[in-house]
Amino acid sequence: MNPLLTRLQPYPFERLRALTQDVRPNPEYRPISLGIGEPKHPTPEFLKLALTTSLDGLAAYPATAGLPAMRQSCASWVQRRYGVTLDAATQILPVNGSREALFSLAQTVIDPTRHQGQGGPVVVSPNPFYQIYEGAAYLSGATPVFANSNPARNFAADWSQIDEATWARTQLLFVCSPGNPTGAVVPLDEWAELFALSDKHGFVIASDECYSEIYFRDEAPLGALEAAQQLGRTDFKRLIVLTSLSKRSNVPGLRSGFVAGDAQILKQFLLYRTYHGSAMSTTVQQASITAWDDEAHVVENRNLYRQKFAQVTPVLAAVMDVALPDASFYLWAKVPEAVFGGSDTAFTRELLAQYNVAVLPGSYLAREAHGVNPGAGRIRMALVAGVEECLEAAHRIAAFVRANTGT
């Protein structure tokens, strides 16, 4: 067996199941889960129709490069959303959701034979983080290194924690904007800093932007391609952006997204994927074109999240340190010290036992780095269900905190 598999850690939800396997939730309450970030808003009917009317595509093998119409639809969306013009033939590639592309991109760009004299290649990512970044690093033969989030900077990653010697070994940098679980958006000056580091050390930047269409302020979050263009980097050298329809269009089961950016990297990525056997079904592509071409359902979806967060956040902010994020559908809340000493795992267990609400311990989404686990003492709440269900969960959590602090 591949010995690198032994480096993989249990997924956060496996750890959550182990943590709560002996918990008996209070039967007086119906179960509500805020644990998994899986969209629960209804899939738009017109997308279901587009899928079922495209079944003829099942009769042929799809091309890994995707349909020209699919690539053009993605490029047109990038133009409308970010004002960035891409060559649909060379700078866009359909993928089966951003998750598999994040993983396979690392296998494409990491050269495990380089930097061996300095300790081997490095993949840098924010901390806390989406665990695929870590697994992709290990199985590409690289070592993951983490930049902890800084609560004083709206939980943005503190890239200054990475020293010069580590940057010199870095071959890939994962950025998540808007971030999971913090919701932080990378601003233009931070992009300028990261691009300068990429120029100096030659590493690829992979910008995970799957939450880009769920935001709460009038201005949409800045994207990496948009930032590069504003900074005069129109060739998008060493920059790859990944996004998907899962959150935007409430179709996580469709497994549809695309990657965009540096044409030379995408040429090699296409070669890798041709052997990897990861071509997107033509049926899925036809439905995806319909989704990328329509914005009305995205606005409606975003408005549902805005209503939900506007009602839920004040309820929780009355008893916990939590605030409306820049974007995404998560709340990143600090456990009060008076509640089980601020332990995120104890909070999670007892909340489930007493009020039948599931959340995810923040420590499960991070690793100890630079002497701390930046997720410890926090919980992630995914507000993916309907408004009423999320609001009920918020009131239960508030009651739980008050009951366990005597307030």
C-alpha positions, 0 to 999 in steps of 0.5 A, spaced: 500 500 500 502 507 498 505 508 505 503 516 504 496 513 506 498 512 513 499 520 514 492 522 513 488 524 519 480 522 520 475 527 517 472 532 522 465 528 521 468 521 523 471 525 529 465 528 531 461 521 530 466 518 535 466 524 540 458 523 540 457 516 539 455 514 546 451 521 547 443 520 548 440 526 545 434 529 549 428 526 546 424 532 548 427 536 542 427 534 535 434 533 532 437 539 528 444 539 525 448 545 524 454 540 523 455 539 516 456 544 510 451 541 506 446 546 502 439 544 504 435 549 500 431 546 495 434 545 488 431 550 483 426 546 479 429 548 472 435 545 474 432 539 475 428 539 468 435 541 465 438 535 468 432 530 466 432 533 459 439 532 457 439 524 458 441 523 451 448 525 453 449 518 457 450 514 451 457 517 449 463 517 453 464 525 455 471 528 453 475 530 459 476 537 456 468 538 456 464 541 451 466 547 448 459 550 450 460 548 457 467 552 457 464 558 454 458 558 459 463 558 465 468 563 461 461 568 460 460 567 468 467 569 470 466 575 465 459 577 468 461 576 475 469 579 476 469 583 469 475 578 467 476 575 460 478 568 459 480 564 453 474 558 454 479 553 450 485 554 454 483 557 461 477 554 463 476 546 465 470 543 467 471 539 474 467 534 478 466 539 484 472 543 487 473 538 492 476 533 487 480 538 483 483 541 489 486 534 491 488 532 483 491 539 482 496 538 488 498 531 484 499 535 478 503 541 480 507 538 486 514 535 484 516 531 490 524 530 487 525 538 488 527 541 495 529 534 497 536 537 500 532 542 504 527 537 507 522 536 501 516 540 498 511 544 502 504 546 501 502 552 505 494 553 507 490 557 512 489 554 519 483 552 520 482 549 513 478 544 509 482 538 510 482 536 503 488 541 502 492 537 507 490 530 504 492 533 497 499 535 500 501 528 503 499 524 497 503 528 493 509 527 497 509 534 500 509 536 507 503 541 509 505 547 513 499 552 516 498 559 517 494 560 523 488 565 523 488 571 526 482 573 530 484 580 531 484 581 523 477 578 522 480 571 522 484 572 516 490 567 515 497 570 518 502 569 512 507 572 516 508 566 520 511 562 514 518 563 514 523 565 508 526 558 508 519 555 508 516 559 503 523 557 499 520 550 499 513 551 497 510 549 491 503 550 492 499 555 496 492 554 498 487 560 499 480 559 501 476 566 500 471 566 502 474 562 508 471 555 511 470 556 517 471 563 518 468 566 512 474 571 511 475 574 504 482 576 502 483 583 500 487 586 495 493 588 499 493 581 501 493 578 494 498 583 492 503 580 498 501 573 496 502 574 488 509 577 490 511 571 494 509 567 488 513 571 484 519 570 488 519 563 490 515 560 484 509 556 487 502 555 484 496 559 488 490 555 488 484 559 490 478 555 493 472 560 492 466 555 492 463 560 497 463 566 493 456 567 491 453 567 499 455 574 502 451 579 506 454 586 504 452 590 497 459 588 494 460 581 492 467 578 495 473 579 491 476 573 487 483 572 485 482 573 478 479 579 479 485 581 484 490 579 479 487 583 473 487 589 478 494 588 480 496 588 472 497 580 472 493 579 466 496 572 464 494 569 471 501 566 471 501 560 477 494 562 479 488 557 479 481 559 481 476 553 483 469 554 484 463 550 483 455 550 483 454 546 490 453 552 494 451 557 489 445 553 486 444 548 491 446 542 487 451 538 491 450 532 488 451 534 481 458 534 482 460 540 478 465 546 478 470 549 474 478 551 474 480 557 471 487 561 470 494 559 468 493 556 461 500 552 462 498 549 468 491 547 465 494 544 459 498 539 464 492 539 469 488 536 463 493 531 461 493 529 468 485 528 468 485 525 462 489 519 465 485 520 471 478 518 468 475 524 471 471 527 465 464 530 467 458 527 464 455 530 458 448 530 462 451 534 468 455 539 463 448 541 460 445 542 466 451 546 469 450 550 463 443 552 465 445 553 472 451 558 470 447 562 465 442 564 470 443 569 476 436 569 478 436 563 482 443 565 485 440 572 488 434 568 491 438 563 494 443 569 497 437 573 500 435 566 504 441 566 507 441 574 508 434 573 512 437 567 516 443 570 518 440 577 520 435 573 525 440 568 527 446 572 529 443 576 534 440 571 538 447 567 538 451 574 539 447 575 546 450 569 549 457 568 545 462 571 541 460 571 534 459 576 528 456 576 521 462 573 517 464 577 510 461 571 506 459 563 506 454 560 510 458 558 517 458 562 524 465 561 527 463 562 535 467 562 541 465 558 546 464 562 553 469 560 558 464 559 563 461 553 559 465 547 560 472 551 561 471 554 553 472 546 551 469 546 544 468 538 544 465 538 551 460 544 548 459 539 542 457 533 546 453 537 552 449 541 547 447 535 543 445 531 549 441 537 552 438 540 546 439 535 540 443 540 536 449 538 532 455 543 531 462 541 529 468 543 534 473 548 531 479 544 533 477 538 529 478 543 523 485 545 525 491 543 527 496 545 532 501 550 529 506 555 532 504 552 538 496 553 538 490 550 535 487 556 532 480 552 532 480 550 539 475 553 543 470 555 537 465 551 534 462 552 527 455 552 525 453 551 518 446 555 517 444 550 511 437 548 513 431 553 513 430 559 516 425 557 522 430 550 523 436 555 524 432 560 528 430 554 533 437 551 533 439 558 535 434 559 541 436 552 543 444 554 543 442 560 547 438 557 552 444 552 553 449 557 554 444 561 559 443 554 563 450 552 563 452 559 566 447 561 570 445 567 567 
